[in-house]
Amino acid sequence: MKLYIGGAWQGQEELARRECPEGEIIPDFHEIMRRHTEDAREFAEAFYRAHPQAVVTANEVGGGIVPMDPEERAWREACGRALCVLAGHADQVTRVVCGLGVRLK
């Protein structure tokens, strides 16, 4: 698995597509997590087992102002937990800022 993370509109998907043109690209993993806030780690483990060679992109949603809405807070926390699991399994983790990738792993 390859994981590309970064703030909104930083170019994660575009960079992933340039670097992995033949890969199975799964964009916007953070949006997939909206349905899995209670079982984030378990979901991420199952997701990895189902897509071990995938190229996953996600927004970093945990920074900034903490939302007042408990559901939004739960979603942000679930994203963080799930991305930690995926990063642990990934062969490569890249943080994207202004379209430029910085390899973390």
Backbone hydrogen bonds, N-H to C=O, Kabsch-Sander energy under -0.5 kcal/mol:
donor,donor_aa,acceptor,acceptor_aa,energy
2,K,54,A,-2.2
3,L,92,Q,-2.6
4,Y,56,V,-3.0
5,I,94,T,-2.7
6,G,58,A,-1.0
7,G,96,V,-0.5
10,Q,7,G,-1.3
15,L,11,G,-2.4
16,A,12,Q,-2.5
17,R,13,E,-2.5
18,R,14,E,-1.9
19,E,15,L,-2.7
20,C,16,A,-2.3
23,G,20,C,-1.5
25,I,23,G,-1.1
26,I,55,V,-3.3
29,F,57,T,-3.1
31,E,28,D,-1.5
32,I,28,D,-1.2
33,M,29,F,-1.6
34,R,31,E,-1.3
35,R,32,I,-1.4
36,H,33,M,-1.7
40,A,37,T,-0.6
43,F,39,D,-3.1
44,A,40,A,-2.5
45,E,41,R,-2.3
46,A,42,E,-2.3
47,F,43,F,-2.9
48,Y,44,A,-2.5
49,R,45,E,-2.3
50,A,46,A,-2.0
51,H,47,F,-1.7
54,A,51,H,-1.5
55,V,24,E,-3.1
56,V,2,K,-3.1
56,V,54,A,-0.6
57,T,26,I,-2.3
58,A,4,Y,-2.1
60,E,6,G,-2.3
61,V,59,N,-0.8
73,R,69,D,-2.1
74,A,70,P,-2.5
75,W,71,E,-2.1
76,R,72,E,-2.3
77,E,73,R,-2.5
78,A,74,A,-2.5
79,C,75,W,-2.5
80,G,76,R,-2.0
81,R,77,E,-2.3
82,A,78,A,-2.8
83,L,79,C,-2.8
84,C,80,G,-1.8
85,V,81,R,-1.6
86,L,82,A,-2.5
87,A,83,L,-2.8
88,G,84,C,-1.9
89,H,85,V,-1.5
90,A,86,L,-2.1
91,D,1,M,-2.5
92,Q,1,M,-1.2
94,T,3,L,-3.0
95,R,102,V,-2.7
96,V,5,I,-3.1
97,V,100,L,-2.4
99,G,10,Q,-2.2
100,L,97,V,-2.2
102,V,95,R,-2.9
103,R,101,G,-0.5
104,L,93,V,-3.0
105,K,93,V,-1.7
